[in-house]
Amino acid sequence: MPSIFWTGKLSPTLKLLVNFSNALAWMTGSARNTAAMKQRTKIGYNGIITDDITRYDELGYEHYSTVSKALLKKTALQGKTVLDVGCGTGILSMLAFEHGATKVICGDLSEYMLIQCKKKADVLGYKPNQIVFQQLDAESLPFDSNFFDAVISGMTLGLIPNQDQVLFEMVRVLKPGGTLSISTHGPELYFEACEATFRALPKNIVLGYRVEFWPREEKEIFHMFSKAGLKNISTQRLTWKEHFNDGGKAYDFFASTSSAWWYSRVPSDKIESISQKVRAVFEQKRITEITTDVILAYGCKP
């Protein structure tokens, strides 16, 4: 079951308002409809809500590459068959090959992201016997149990409602002795951007909407790994600031790396005008830095 209340950082007053809206979403049933929540995220990352996702690599490649490199520093992939859950455009998947993986299955809920991932693999010359592309729901992985040597996932868990189920599935498809390595969203991730966006969005439109985002504390991720049956668990929290020349560029980064799926509640004929309003708030508030807060977690299947 997804958390009803906001699990990330916000200013106290805004957090109270957001949680009131979240409680209303729970009472009306929208926050319990996890299938609809996943669908909203999916259409965002398919570029149906806005076209911000088309700049994902242009504006977010360095950001996600830094996270991916940090994750794989402690992940042994030499000679292994690897599943990448929530592969996106393939930033982590391609890096897995550089770390010695012999085969990578790239899985994502978004068809658009899988297409971008395949384009990268084609340019790099990877063959069908080395890389496979699979549309999938992380809560119900379409693979046999005890199949993969390693499962990796980059910045995906915090976007999925039933996080315990996702971890159970990742462990299920691992071979005994296999390893799980993930990066996920810490509680302060994108704090400044979330704060500005929530303040700018028209309240009559978003009232009763629980945003599909569940960042976690490091100790919570450790506990979730333990509950999933993993051993030799270790975690690490990394934080830094992304710096921008002006608020408009900060907004563009935020919208492109998140796909702006949170505009799913906004009527389609109002998305452009409201997104411009939100962007203007970033500029007026001079938001020139956005916090990155990442939890790295590792575990071994007994």
N, C-alpha and C positions, 0 to 999 in steps of 0.2 A: 504494500500500500504506500503511495507517495505521501510525503509530509504535507500536512495542510498548511503549515505556516512557513514563512520565508526563512530559509536556512543560511542565507548569506548576510553580509554586512549592509546595513542601511542606517541613516540617521534615525534616532528614536521616534520622532514624530512621524516620519514617512513610513517607518517599519510598522507602526501602529495602524496607519491607514491601509497599508498593503495587506496586513494580516486580517483586518476587518473585511477587506474585499475577498481574501482567500477563504475566510470562514463562510462568507456568503456563497462563494463558489462551491464549497463543500455541502452546504445545506441545500442548494439547488441541484446538486448532483453533477455539475460540470467538472469539478475537481476529482470526482470518483470515476469519471469516464476516461480511463487511461487509454483506451483505443483511440478516442477522439484527440486526446492530448498528443499521442504519438503521430497521428495523422497531421496535426497542425505543424509539428516540427518537420515532418517529412516534406510537406508541400513548401515549407520555407526553404529547405535545403535543395529542393527541386527548382527553385527560382520562380515559383508560381505567385508568391505574395509580392515580392519585389525582385528587381534584378541585381540587388546588392551582392548576391552570391557569385556573380560572374567576376567579381574582383577579389575573391577569396585568396587566391595565390598571389595576386599582384600586391595586395596590402597585408596579407597575413602569413606569407610563406616563411619569412624570417622568424616570426613569432612562434609558429608551430614547429619549425625546424629546430629551434632552440629547445623547446620542450621535448621533442622526440629524441634529440641527441642526449639530453640529460637522462631520459628514461632508459635508453639502450646502453648507457655506460655500465650498468649493473645487470645486463641481460645477455646471457650466453645463447647465441643463435647458430653457431657454426655447425653446418651440416644438418640443420633441423627443418622440418615441415612446420610452417607457422600460420596461424590464423590471426588476421588483423580485424578486430571487431570495431566497426565505425571508421573505416579506412579513409573516408573523405576523398581528397584528391590524390592520396597515395604518398604523402610526405613520409609517414612512418614506415609504410610498406617498402618503399624504395631504399630507405635507410637500413631496413632489415637485411636486404641483400648485401649491402656494404659490410654488414656484420657477419656475413657468412651463411645466411639462410639459403637452403637449396630450393625451397618451394614456398611460396606465399599465397594464401587464399585471402583475397581482399573482399571484405564484406561490408555492406552499408545499406541502410534503409532507403537512401536516395539514389534514384537512377542517374540523376545528373552528376552526382559526385563520382559514381562508378565510371561513367563515361570519361570524365576528366582523368581519373586514375588510369584507365586503359590507354588514353592518349599518351600519358607519360611513359607507361611501360613500353608502348610501341616505339616511341622516340629513343628510348634507352636500349631497345633491342631484345627485351625479354621474350622468351618463347612460351607457347601454351603449356608446355610441360613444366615451366618454372613458375608461372603466375596464372591464377584463376580469379575471375570476378563473379561475385555472388550477391544478389540482393537478398537481404535477410533482416529479420527482426531479432535483436539481441536477446530478447526475453524468451525466444524459442528457436535456438540455433538448429539449422537443418543438416546436422551432421551426426554420425554415430558417436556413441560414447567411447572414450579412451582412444581417440583418433590422432590428436595433434601432439607434437613434441613441445610446442610452446604456443601460448595465446598472448597476444599483445593488444593494447587498446589505448588510443591517444585522445584524451579530452572528449570522451563520449559518455561515461557513466553518469555525469551530472545532468545530462539531458534526457534521461530515461526514468520513467515513473517508478517502476518496480526494480529498484537497484539490487536488492537481495536475490531476486530471481535471475537477473543478468549474471551476477557472480556465480550463482549455482550452475547456470548453463555453461559458462566459461570453464568451470572446474569439471563439469561432466564430460566435456569433449576432450579434455586433456588426458594423455596417457599417465599412468602412475609414474611418478618421478618427473613429470612435465612441469613447466613453470608458467606462471601467470604474472605478467608485468603490465601495469596500467599507469597512465597519468590521468588525473581528474581534477575537478574544479574545487579549489579551496574557498573558504568563506568570504575572502576579500576580493575574489576575482572580479575585475571590471566594476569595482565598487562605484567609482566616480561616474562611469557611464550609466550604470543602472539607476543611480540616484537622479541624475539629470533627466533620464528618459522617463522615469516614473513621475517626476514632477511636471514634465511637459505634456504627457499624454492627457487628452480630455478625459476627466473622471467619469463622465456619463457613458463613455464608450467602454472603458475597461473595468468599471465596477462589476464585481462578481466574476472576474477572470483571474484564475490562478496560473501565473506564468509557468511554463514547462521548464523549470530550472531548479536543480536541487544540489547546490554545492555542499560539501561536508568538511568537518574538522578532521585532522589527521588521525586522532584517536578513534573516530567513528569508522574510518576506512579500515583501520587495523582490526577493529571488532568485526566488521563485515567480512573481511578475509578469513578470520578465525571461524566465524559462524558457517562459512562456505566449506569448511573442512581443510583449509590449507595449513601447511606447516612452514617453519623457517621464514616467518613473515617479517618483513622490514618495511618501513615507511620513511619518507623524507618530504619535508615541505620546502618549497622554493618560492620566494617572492621577489619581484622587482617591478620597476616602473617602465612603461612604454611612454616615450616622449614624442610630442608632435609640435609642429610649428604653429598650429592654431587649432581652435575648437572644431572647425569644419573637418580638418584632416583626422582629428580624434574620432569624430562621429563616423566618418567613412570607414575607418578601421573597425570600429565597434559593429557597425551594420554589416559589413562584408564578412567578418569572421564569425558572426552569429547568424548570418543569412537574414537578419531582421524578421525572423519567423514570428516574433511577438506582435507584429502588425496584423496577425491573423484575425484579431478581434475587431479590427477597424474595417468599416465598409470599403469595398474596393475603390469606389469613386472618391474616397477621402484620403487614401493612403498617401498619395503624392503630397498633398497639401500639409498633412499632419507630419509626415517625415521631414518636410522642409521646416516646419515649426520646431520640431525636436532638434534638428541640426542648428537652427538659429539659437536655441538655448545653449548648446555646446559652445557656440561662438561668443554669445553674450557673457556667459559665465567664465569664459577663457579657460576652458578645460583643455589643458595641454599635456596632461599625463594621466594614464590609466593603469591601475594596479593589475599585475599578473600575480596570481596566487595558485600554485599548482601543488597537488599531492601526488607523489610517486609512491607506488606500492608494489611489493613483490611477494610471491609465495610459491610454495612447491606442493604438488599433489602427492600425498603419501602412496 
